[in-house]
C-alpha cells in the first residue's frame, strides 16, 4: 500500500469510527486513532482536530456514548462505545457507502 496520506470524504470518518467500535468494543480516542492508523498501514492519520469533532458528532446523533475510565497505562480517558442506535447505524451507513462506492466505480470504469 502507498505511504501517501489519505483524505476522507465527508461522512466517511463517521462510518470508519462506527465500524471500528463495533469490532473493537469501547475505546478511548488515542487508542482508536492508533488502531485505525495501524489497520490502514498508516496513510490514515487522525489528529485531534479530526477525530474529536467526529466523536462529538456521533455522540450528538446518539450513535456512541462516552464514559470516563482508566486506560491501560492508568490514565483517565473518555471511552466511546456504540449504542443500540449506533449498531443499527453501522449497517445503514455501510450500505450507503457500498452504493456510493459502486456508483463511483461504475462511473470510473465508463470514462
Buried (B, 14 or more C-beta within 10 A) or exposed (E): EEEEEEEBEEBBBBBBBBBBBBEBEBBBBBBBBEBBBEEBEEEBEBEEEEBBEBBEBBBEBEBBBBEEEEEEEEEEBEBBBBBEEBEEBBEEBBEEBEEEEEEEEEEEEEE
